[in-house]
Amino acid sequence: MDKGEKFTFARLRYRSGDWDTDQRMPSNLLNSLIEYTTLPVNLQEKVIDLESSDIFQYPFCYISGHKLVQFNAQEGEHFHRYVQNGGFVFADDCNHDIDGLFARSFEAQMHTLFGPNALQKIPNSHRIYHSFFSFEKGPPNTSFELNGWGDDLVHDYLKAIVVKDRIGVLYSNKDYGCEWDYDFRNKRFLAEDNTKFGVNIIMYALNAVY
């Protein structure tokens, strides 16, 4: 991505499951990019069919859901090629549970596309936790975990598929999408802006801090 080019929050639409979760979250993160960085951004998210070759125009994509993830042949081929060619996918489990349907089916898809051992825990010292803001303890918790929803666990790690020493797929069971799914104007009521880690994810994906 060139410095003069605007960042677009690209959401992946896939035929199975429910892809259109957390509809206020992209605007919230885009507002944070404007507030904290000098990165030029498009103000509206872009929904892209995973079957479409349009996916290859964007360096960052987001995928989420609660239900089944079962890519068809074209979706699987595009997902694999996108990641192998340098794209970044942030995948967020809206159920925030290890054994839920989204988690089980998404992880199965990753095993099929990239191999059974491709999806691994990343250390809390990974540079994604320092790409803009610093998170010394690794991934910040979400209120959904702390309130005992989902699998009643606090996930103290994220998983990733690493391609050529960089994260190609960042996978979260922490439900950041729901955590950040509120009107950005309400951030003023928070003691600490909880979208800052989203800024880290995007800035890492773009491999540049402007």
C-alpha positions in Angstrom: 0.0 0.0 0.0 1.5 3.3 -1.1 1.5 6.2 1.5 -0.8 8.3 -0.6 -3.4 5.5 -1.0 -6.4 5.4 1.3 -6.8 2.4 3.6 -10.0 0.5 3.0 -11.6 -1.8 5.7 -12.5 -4.8 3.5 -15.0 -7.3 4.9 -15.2 -10.8 3.4 -18.6 -12.2 2.4 -18.7 -16.0 2.2 -21.6 -18.1 1.2 -21.9 -20.2 4.3 -22.7 -19.0 7.8 -23.3 -15.3 8.8 -20.6 -12.9 7.6 -22.2 -9.6 8.4 -21.6 -9.3 12.1 -20.7 -6.2 14.2 -21.8 -3.7 11.7 -20.7 -0.6 13.6 -17.2 -1.9 14.3 -15.5 -0.9 11.1 -16.5 2.7 11.4 -15.3 2.7 15.0 -11.8 1.4 14.0 -11.6 3.8 11.0 -12.3 6.6 13.4 -9.5 5.4 15.6 -7.1 5.4 12.7 -8.1 9.0 12.0 -7.7 9.9 15.6 -4.3 8.3 16.3 -2.5 8.0 13.0 -2.0 10.0 9.8 -3.1 7.1 7.7 -5.5 8.2 5.0 -8.7 6.1 5.2 -11.9 5.5 3.2 -14.7 6.2 5.6 -16.9 3.3 4.5 -16.1 -0.4 4.8 -16.0 -2.4 1.6 -17.8 -5.8 1.4 -16.1 -8.2 -0.9 -17.2 -11.6 -2.0 -14.5 -14.1 -1.3 -15.3 -15.6 -4.6 -14.4 -12.4 -6.4 -11.0 -11.5 -7.6 -11.5 -8.0 -6.0 -10.0 -9.4 -2.8 -6.6 -9.1 -4.3 -6.9 -5.3 -4.4 -6.8 -4.9 -0.6 -4.0 -5.6 1.8 -6.3 -6.1 4.8 -9.5 -8.2 5.1 -11.8 -9.0 8.0 -13.8 -12.2 8.4 -16.1 -13.1 11.2 -19.3 -15.0 12.1 -21.1 -17.2 14.6 -22.1 -20.1 12.4 -20.6 -22.6 9.9 -17.6 -21.6 7.7 -17.5 -23.9 4.7 -15.7 -22.3 1.8 -16.6 -23.5 -1.7 -13.7 -24.3 -4.1 -13.4 -20.7 -5.4 -13.5 -19.2 -2.0 -10.9 -21.6 -0.7 -8.6 -21.0 -3.6 -8.9 -17.2 -3.3 -8.3 -17.2 0.5 -5.2 -19.4 0.2 -3.8 -17.4 -2.7 -4.5 -14.1 -1.0 -2.6 -15.0 2.1 0.3 -16.7 0.3 0.7 -13.6 -1.9 1.0 -11.2 1.0 -2.5 -10.4 2.1 -3.6 -10.2 5.7 -6.8 -11.6 7.1 -8.1 -10.8 10.6 -10.5 -13.6 11.6 -12.6 -13.1 14.7 -14.9 -15.7 16.3 -18.0 -13.9 17.4 -18.9 -16.8 19.7 -15.5 -16.4 21.5 -15.4 -20.1 22.3 -12.9 -22.7 21.3 -15.4 -25.5 20.5 -18.2 -23.4 18.9 -19.3 -23.9 15.4 -17.5 -20.9 13.9 -14.2 -21.9 15.7 -14.4 -25.6 14.7 -15.3 -25.0 11.1 -13.0 -22.0 10.5 -10.0 -23.9 12.0 -10.9 -26.9 9.9 -10.9 -24.7 6.8 -7.4 -23.4 7.8 -6.1 -26.9 8.3 -7.4 -27.9 4.8 -5.9 -24.8 3.1 -2.6 -24.5 4.9 -1.9 -27.8 6.7 -2.9 -29.2 10.0 -0.2 -27.4 12.0 -0.3 -24.0 10.2 -2.5 -22.3 12.8 -0.3 -21.7 15.9 -0.4 -19.6 19.1 1.7 -16.5 18.8 3.9 -15.3 21.7 2.7 -12.3 23.7 6.0 -10.7 22.8 5.1 -10.7 19.1 5.6 -7.4 17.3 1.9 -7.0 16.5 1.5 -6.0 20.2 3.9 -3.2 19.6 3.2 -2.1 16.0 1.7 1.2 17.2 0.5 1.0 20.8 2.3 -1.3 23.3 0.5 -4.2 24.9 3.1 -5.7 27.2 0.8 -8.6 28.3 -0.2 -9.6 24.8 -3.8 -9.4 23.5 -6.1 -7.3 25.7 -9.1 -9.0 27.3 -12.7 -8.3 26.2 -15.7 -7.7 28.5 -17.4 -10.7 26.9 -14.7 -13.0 28.2 -14.5 -11.4 31.6 -18.3 -11.6 32.0 -18.2 -15.4 31.5 -19.9 -15.5 28.1 -19.0 -18.0 25.4 -16.8 -20.8 26.7 -16.3 -19.0 30.1 -12.6 -18.7 29.4 -10.2 -15.8 29.1 -8.1 -16.4 26.1 -4.6 -15.2 26.9 -3.3 -15.7 23.3 -4.1 -15.3 19.7 -3.4 -17.7 16.9 -1.9 -17.0 13.5 -0.8 -18.6 10.2 2.6 -17.2 9.5 3.9 -16.9 5.9 7.4 -15.9 5.2 8.0 -14.5 8.7 4.8 -12.4 8.7 1.3 -13.1 9.9 -1.0 -13.9 7.0 -4.1 -14.9 9.1 -4.6 -13.5 12.6 -7.2 -15.6 14.5 -9.0 -14.5 17.6 -11.4 -16.3 19.9 -11.8 -13.1 22.0 -14.7 -11.5 20.0 -13.0 -8.2 19.4 -15.7 -7.4 16.8 -18.5 -7.3 19.4 -16.2 -5.5 21.9 -15.7 -2.7 19.3 -19.3 -2.7 17.9 -20.5 0.6 19.2 -20.8 4.2 17.8 -17.4 5.7 17.8 -18.8 8.8 19.6 -19.3 6.7 22.7 -15.6 6.1 23.2 -15.5 9.3 25.3 -17.3 7.3 28.0 -14.6 4.7 28.3 -11.8 5.0 30.8 -9.5 3.6 28.1 -10.2 3.4 24.4 -10.5 -0.4 23.8 -10.1 0.0 20.0 -6.4 0.7 20.3 -5.5 -2.9 19.6 -7.5 -2.7 16.4 -5.2 0.1 15.3 -2.2 -2.2 16.1 -3.7 -5.0 13.9 -4.3 -2.8 10.9 -0.9 -1.0 11.2 0.8 -4.3 11.4 -1.1 -5.6 8.4 0.0 -2.6 6.4 3.6 -3.1 7.6 4.0 0.7 8.1 3.5 3.3 10.8 2.8 6.6 9.3 
